[in-house]
Amino acid sequence: MDDETLQTTLYVTVDDFDKSELPAEALRPGPHSCLSRSEVITLAILSQLGRFASQKAFYRYAERHLRSAFPTLPHRSQFNRLMRRYRDEITLFCLHIARLLDGDTSAYQVLDGMGIRVRNAQRRGGGWLDGYANIGYSNRLGWYEGLHVLIASTARGVITGFGFGPASTNDRHMAESFLAARADPQLRLPSVGRWARCPYIMDKGYAGRKWQARWKEAYGAQSIVPPEQNVTRPWPKALRRWQASIRQIAETVHDKLLNVFRLDRERPHSLDGFQARLAACIGLHNFCIYLNSLLGRNPLEFVDLVQG
Protein backbone atom coordinates (compact mmCIF):
# COMPACT_ATOMS: atom_id res chain seq x y z
CA MET A 1 0.00 0.00 0.00
CA ASP A 2 1.37 3.41 -0.97
CA ASP A 3 1.86 6.11 1.66
CA GLU A 4 -0.87 8.40 0.36
CA THR A 5 -3.54 5.68 0.52
CA LEU A 6 -2.51 4.69 4.05
CA GLN A 7 -2.51 8.30 5.24
CA THR A 8 -5.85 9.12 3.62
CA THR A 9 -7.56 6.00 4.95
CA LEU A 10 -6.26 6.68 8.44
CA TYR A 11 -7.33 10.32 8.39
CA VAL A 12 -10.87 9.50 7.16
CA THR A 13 -11.22 6.81 9.86
CA VAL A 14 -9.97 9.17 12.57
CA ASP A 15 -12.19 12.03 11.39
CA ASP A 16 -15.30 9.81 11.39
CA PHE A 17 -14.44 8.71 14.93
CA ASP A 18 -13.83 12.30 16.05
CA LYS A 19 -17.18 13.50 14.73
CA SER A 20 -19.26 10.56 15.94
CA GLU A 21 -17.64 9.50 19.24
CA LEU A 22 -15.90 12.51 20.81
CA PRO A 23 -17.59 15.56 22.36
CA ALA A 24 -17.00 18.96 20.83
CA GLU A 25 -13.76 20.56 21.94
CA ALA A 26 -14.03 23.06 24.76
CA LEU A 27 -12.76 26.54 24.07
CA ARG A 28 -9.29 27.20 25.45
CA PRO A 29 -7.73 30.55 26.30
CA GLY A 30 -5.09 31.84 23.93
CA PRO A 31 -4.64 31.40 20.17
CA HIS A 32 -6.40 28.58 18.36
CA SER A 33 -4.50 25.38 17.64
CA CYS A 34 -2.95 25.22 14.19
CA LEU A 35 -4.05 21.58 13.81
CA SER A 36 -7.49 20.09 14.37
CA ARG A 37 -7.96 17.22 16.81
CA SER A 38 -8.34 14.74 13.94
CA GLU A 39 -5.10 15.95 12.38
CA VAL A 40 -3.19 15.59 15.63
CA ILE A 41 -4.44 12.02 16.18
CA THR A 42 -3.62 11.07 12.59
CA LEU A 43 -0.09 12.48 12.71
CA ALA A 44 0.55 10.98 16.15
CA ILE A 45 -0.32 7.50 14.84
CA LEU A 46 1.68 7.93 11.63
CA SER A 47 4.70 9.02 13.67
CA GLN A 48 4.98 5.50 15.13
CA LEU A 49 5.77 3.85 11.80
CA GLY A 50 8.89 1.77 12.26
CA ARG A 51 10.58 3.15 9.14
CA PHE A 52 11.28 6.35 11.09
CA ALA A 53 14.20 5.99 13.47
CA SER A 54 12.80 8.62 15.84
CA GLN A 55 10.16 11.29 16.30
CA LYS A 56 12.58 13.79 14.75
CA ALA A 57 12.96 11.61 11.66
CA PHE A 58 9.18 11.44 11.23
CA TYR A 59 8.86 15.19 11.52
CA ARG A 60 11.52 15.78 8.87
CA TYR A 61 9.49 13.49 6.61
CA ALA A 62 6.26 15.32 7.47
CA GLU A 63 7.73 18.73 6.67
CA ARG A 64 8.92 17.49 3.27
CA HIS A 65 6.04 15.26 2.18
CA LEU A 66 2.90 16.04 4.22
CA ARG A 67 2.63 19.82 3.83
CA SER A 68 0.03 19.46 1.09
CA ALA A 69 -2.21 17.39 3.38
CA PHE A 70 -1.43 19.36 6.56
CA PRO A 71 -0.64 22.93 5.40
CA THR A 72 -0.66 24.35 8.94
CA LEU A 73 1.91 21.87 10.27
CA PRO A 74 3.56 23.63 13.24
CA HIS A 75 7.04 23.41 14.71
CA ARG A 76 7.85 19.97 16.13
CA SER A 77 7.82 21.20 19.74
CA GLN A 78 4.29 22.56 19.32
CA PHE A 79 3.13 19.30 17.73
CA ASN A 80 4.57 17.35 20.68
CA ARG A 81 2.56 19.54 23.07
CA LEU A 82 -0.60 18.90 21.04
CA MET A 83 0.09 15.17 21.04
CA ARG A 84 0.40 15.18 24.84
CA ARG A 85 -2.79 17.25 25.14
CA TYR A 86 -4.78 14.72 23.13
CA ARG A 87 -3.31 11.56 24.64
CA ASP A 88 -6.71 10.42 25.96
CA GLU A 89 -8.36 10.98 22.57
CA ILE A 90 -5.62 8.92 20.89
CA THR A 91 -6.28 6.20 23.46
CA LEU A 92 -10.04 6.27 22.80
CA PHE A 93 -9.42 5.96 19.06
CA CYS A 94 -7.30 2.82 19.41
CA LEU A 95 -9.96 1.21 21.65
CA HIS A 96 -12.67 2.29 19.19
CA ILE A 97 -10.88 0.36 16.44
CA ALA A 98 -10.66 -2.65 18.76
CA ARG A 99 -14.45 -2.59 19.16
CA LEU A 100 -14.91 -2.42 15.37
CA LEU A 101 -12.97 -5.67 15.20
CA ASP A 102 -13.49 -8.47 17.74
CA GLY A 103 -12.74 -6.64 20.98
CA ASP A 104 -16.18 -7.28 22.47
CA THR A 105 -16.80 -10.77 21.07
CA SER A 106 -13.52 -12.62 21.50
CA ALA A 107 -13.71 -16.07 23.15
CA TYR A 108 -10.83 -15.07 25.44
CA GLN A 109 -8.27 -12.34 26.02
CA VAL A 110 -4.59 -12.82 26.78
CA LEU A 111 -3.25 -10.62 29.57
CA ASP A 112 0.51 -10.24 29.58
CA GLY A 113 3.17 -7.66 30.37
CA MET A 114 6.43 -6.46 28.84
CA GLY A 115 9.27 -4.24 29.97
CA ILE A 116 9.99 -0.87 28.33
CA ARG A 117 13.46 0.53 29.00
CA VAL A 118 13.70 4.31 29.38
CA ARG A 119 17.42 4.62 30.24
CA ASN A 120 20.50 2.57 31.07
CA ALA A 121 19.99 0.98 34.50
CA GLN A 122 23.64 1.60 35.41
CA ARG A 123 23.47 5.37 34.97
CA ARG A 124 23.50 7.51 38.08
CA GLY A 125 20.79 9.96 39.02
CA GLY A 126 17.05 9.83 38.67
CA GLY A 127 16.61 10.54 34.96
CA TRP A 128 13.67 12.16 33.21
CA LEU A 129 11.00 9.91 34.74
CA ASP A 130 12.35 9.85 38.27
CA GLY A 131 9.54 8.78 40.59
CA TYR A 132 7.65 6.94 37.84
CA ALA A 133 10.21 4.55 36.32
CA ASN A 134 12.44 2.29 38.40
CA ILE A 135 14.50 -0.89 38.13
CA GLY A 136 12.82 -4.24 37.51
CA TYR A 137 13.47 -7.56 35.83
CA SER A 138 12.26 -8.74 32.42
CA ASN A 139 12.97 -12.05 30.69
CA ARG A 140 13.66 -10.07 27.50
CA LEU A 141 15.78 -7.28 28.97
CA GLY A 142 17.17 -8.73 32.20
CA TRP A 143 17.53 -6.01 34.83
CA TYR A 144 16.40 -2.71 33.34
CA GLU A 145 15.24 0.76 34.32
CA GLY A 146 11.88 1.69 32.93
CA LEU A 147 8.19 0.83 32.94
CA HIS A 148 6.11 -2.34 32.97
CA VAL A 149 3.35 -2.31 30.33
CA LEU A 150 0.33 -4.62 30.66
CA ILE A 151 -1.65 -5.44 27.52
CA ALA A 152 -4.89 -7.35 26.90
CA SER A 153 -5.23 -8.80 23.40
CA THR A 154 -7.63 -11.09 21.57
CA ALA A 155 -6.88 -14.28 19.68
CA ARG A 156 -6.35 -12.21 16.49
CA GLY A 157 -3.96 -9.81 18.21
CA VAL A 158 -6.38 -6.90 18.65
CA ILE A 159 -5.39 -4.87 21.71
CA THR A 160 -8.47 -4.18 23.85
CA GLY A 161 -6.80 -2.39 26.77
CA PHE A 162 -3.47 -1.47 28.30
CA GLY A 163 -1.85 0.15 31.31
CA PHE A 164 1.59 0.60 32.80
CA GLY A 165 3.46 1.10 36.05
CA PRO A 166 7.03 1.12 37.38
CA ALA A 167 9.25 -1.72 36.21
CA SER A 168 9.31 -3.33 39.66
CA THR A 169 5.51 -3.70 39.85
CA ASN A 170 4.40 -7.25 40.64
CA ASP A 171 2.40 -8.92 37.86
CA ARG A 172 -0.47 -9.77 40.21
CA HIS A 173 -0.73 -6.23 41.52
CA MET A 174 -0.74 -4.89 37.97
CA ALA A 175 -3.51 -7.30 36.97
CA GLU A 176 -5.47 -6.37 40.11
CA SER A 177 -5.45 -2.67 39.19
CA PHE A 178 -6.24 -3.41 35.55
CA LEU A 179 -9.23 -5.64 36.28
CA ALA A 180 -10.53 -3.29 38.98
CA ALA A 181 -10.43 -0.35 36.57
CA ARG A 182 -12.29 -2.39 33.96
CA ALA A 183 -14.99 -3.41 36.42
CA ASP A 184 -15.42 0.15 37.71
CA PRO A 185 -14.50 2.49 34.83
CA GLN A 186 -12.52 5.59 35.75
CA LEU A 187 -12.31 8.73 33.60
CA ARG A 188 -8.62 8.99 34.45
CA LEU A 189 -7.94 5.45 33.19
CA PRO A 190 -9.55 5.16 29.75
CA SER A 191 -6.77 2.93 28.42
CA VAL A 192 -7.84 -0.25 30.24
CA GLY A 193 -10.85 -0.66 27.96
CA ARG A 194 -14.18 -2.30 28.68
CA TRP A 195 -15.07 -5.07 31.11
CA ALA A 196 -15.00 -8.43 29.29
CA ARG A 197 -17.21 -11.46 29.83
CA CYS A 198 -14.63 -13.83 28.38
CA PRO A 199 -11.87 -15.48 30.46
CA TYR A 200 -8.34 -14.09 30.69
CA ILE A 201 -5.37 -16.28 29.75
CA MET A 202 -2.31 -15.48 31.89
CA ASP A 203 1.12 -16.97 32.51
CA LYS A 204 2.46 -18.36 35.79
CA GLY A 205 3.60 -14.91 36.93
CA TYR A 206 -0.05 -14.27 37.81
CA ALA A 207 -0.57 -17.61 39.56
CA GLY A 208 -2.20 -17.86 42.97
CA ARG A 209 -5.53 -19.37 43.96
CA LYS A 210 -6.34 -16.49 46.30
CA TRP A 211 -5.71 -13.94 43.56
CA GLN A 212 -7.78 -15.82 41.01
CA ALA A 213 -10.64 -16.23 43.48
CA ARG A 214 -10.53 -12.51 44.31
CA TRP A 215 -10.60 -11.47 40.64
CA LYS A 216 -13.58 -13.74 40.05
CA GLU A 217 -15.53 -12.58 43.11
CA ALA A 218 -14.71 -8.86 43.07
CA TYR A 219 -14.55 -8.14 39.34
CA GLY A 220 -16.29 -11.07 37.63
CA ALA A 221 -13.03 -11.87 35.83
CA GLN A 222 -12.35 -15.54 35.21
CA SER A 223 -8.64 -16.30 34.78
CA ILE A 224 -6.90 -19.36 33.36
CA VAL A 225 -3.45 -19.47 34.93
CA PRO A 226 -0.98 -22.38 35.25
CA PRO A 227 -0.48 -23.37 38.91
CA GLU A 228 2.66 -22.40 40.78
CA GLN A 229 5.60 -24.81 40.57
CA ASN A 230 5.38 -26.04 44.16
CA VAL A 231 1.76 -27.25 44.01
CA THR A 232 0.96 -30.91 44.71
CA ARG A 233 -1.26 -31.30 41.63
CA PRO A 234 0.41 -29.62 38.61
CA TRP A 235 -1.29 -29.37 35.23
CA PRO A 236 -0.80 -32.28 32.82
CA LYS A 237 1.63 -31.68 29.98
CA ALA A 238 -1.07 -31.48 27.29
CA LEU A 239 -2.92 -28.75 29.21
CA ARG A 240 0.28 -26.74 29.69
CA ARG A 241 1.00 -26.97 25.97
CA TRP A 242 -2.53 -25.86 25.10
CA GLN A 243 -2.33 -22.85 27.40
CA ALA A 244 1.11 -21.89 26.05
CA SER A 245 -0.09 -22.17 22.45
CA ILE A 246 -2.96 -19.74 22.86
CA ARG A 247 -0.77 -17.36 24.87
CA GLN A 248 1.66 -17.14 21.94
CA ILE A 249 -0.35 -14.29 20.44
CA ALA A 250 0.88 -12.06 23.28
CA GLU A 251 4.51 -12.57 22.17
CA THR A 252 3.53 -11.73 18.60
CA VAL A 253 1.75 -8.55 19.66
CA HIS A 254 4.69 -7.47 21.82
CA ASP A 255 7.09 -8.02 18.92
CA LYS A 256 4.96 -5.82 16.64
CA LEU A 257 4.86 -2.99 19.17
CA LEU A 258 8.52 -3.19 20.13
CA ASN A 259 10.14 -3.74 16.74
CA VAL A 260 7.74 -2.96 13.90
CA PHE A 261 6.41 0.19 15.59
CA ARG A 262 9.58 1.40 17.35
CA LEU A 263 8.33 1.26 20.94
CA ASP A 264 11.56 -0.37 22.07
CA ARG A 265 13.53 2.67 20.86
CA GLU A 266 11.49 5.28 22.71
CA ARG A 267 13.29 7.22 25.44
CA PRO A 268 10.50 9.44 26.84
CA HIS A 269 11.23 12.60 28.82
CA SER A 270 7.77 12.99 30.38
CA LEU A 271 5.06 10.63 31.57
CA ASP A 272 2.30 12.18 29.47
CA GLY A 273 4.61 12.00 26.45
CA PHE A 274 5.06 8.26 27.03
CA GLN A 275 1.30 7.83 27.46
CA ALA A 276 0.64 9.58 24.14
CA ARG A 277 3.26 7.61 22.22
CA LEU A 278 2.21 4.27 23.70
CA ALA A 279 -1.42 4.99 22.79
CA ALA A 280 -0.40 6.05 19.27
CA CYS A 281 1.68 2.89 18.85
CA ILE A 282 -1.23 0.68 19.92
CA GLY A 283 -3.59 2.73 17.75
CA LEU A 284 -1.38 2.05 14.71
CA HIS A 285 -1.27 -1.66 15.59
CA ASN A 286 -5.08 -1.92 15.80
CA PHE A 287 -5.55 0.20 12.68
CA CYS A 288 -3.29 -2.09 10.65
CA ILE A 289 -5.38 -5.09 11.73
CA TYR A 290 -8.52 -3.15 10.79
CA LEU A 291 -7.07 -2.27 7.39
CA ASN A 292 -6.07 -5.87 6.75
CA SER A 293 -9.59 -7.01 7.63
CA LEU A 294 -11.00 -4.62 5.00
CA LEU A 295 -8.54 -5.96 2.43
CA GLY A 296 -9.20 -9.62 3.28
CA ARG A 297 -5.62 -10.21 4.42
CA ASN A 298 -4.01 -11.95 7.38
CA PRO A 299 -4.63 -9.66 10.41
CA LEU A 300 -0.96 -9.41 11.41
CA GLU A 301 0.61 -8.96 7.96
CA PHE A 302 1.97 -5.48 8.64
CA VAL A 303 5.26 -5.27 6.77
CA ASP A 304 4.04 -4.07 3.35
CA LEU A 305 1.59 -1.69 5.06
CA VAL A 306 4.10 0.14 7.23
CA GLN A 307 7.52 -0.16 5.60
CA GLY A 308 6.77 2.06 2.63
Stockholm file with secondary structure:
# STOCKHOLM 1.0

chainA/1-308         MDDETLQTTLYVTVDDFDKSELPAEALRPGPHSCLSRSEVITLAILSQLGRFASQKAFYRYAERHLRSAFPTLPHRSQFNRLMRRYRDEITLFCLHIARLLDGDTSAYQVLDGMGIRVRNAQRRGGGWLDGYANIGYSNRLGWYEGLHVLIASTARGVITGFGFGPASTNDRHMAESFLAARADPQLRLPSVGRWARCPYIMDKGYAGRKWQARWKEAYGAQSIVPPEQNVTRPWPKALRRWQASIRQIAETVHDKLLNVFRLDRERPHSLDGFQARLAACIGLHNFCIYLNSLLGRNPLEFVDLVQG
#=GR chainA/1-308 SS CCHHHHHHHHHHHHHHHHHHHSCCCCCCSSSCCSSCHHHHHHHHHHTTCTTSSSHHHHHHHHHHHSTTTCTTCCCHHHHHHHHHHTHHHHHHHHHHHHHHTTTTTCSCEEEEEEEEEEECTTSCSCCTTBTTBEEEEETTTEEEEEEEEEEEECTTCCEEEEEEEETTCCHHHHHHHHHHHHHSCCTTCGGGCCCCSSCEECCGGGCCHHHHHHHHHHHCCCEECCCCTTCSSCCCHHHHHHHHHHHHHHHHHHHIIIIISCGGGCCCSSHHHHHHHHHHHHHHHHHHHHHHHHHTCCTTCCHHHHCC
#=GC SS_cons         CCHHHHHHHHHHHHHHHHHHHSCCCCCCSSSCCSSCHHHHHHHHHHTTCTTSSSHHHHHHHHHHHSTTTCTTCCCHHHHHHHHHHTHHHHHHHHHHHHHHTTTTTCSCEEEEEEEEEEECTTSCSCCTTBTTBEEEEETTTEEEEEEEEEEEECTTCCEEEEEEEETTCCHHHHHHHHHHHHHSCCTTCGGGCCCCSSCEECCGGGCCHHHHHHHHHHHCCCEECCCCTTCSSCCCHHHHHHHHHHHHHHHHHHHIIIIISCGGGCCCSSHHHHHHHHHHHHHHHHHHHHHHHHHTCCTTCCHHHHCC
//
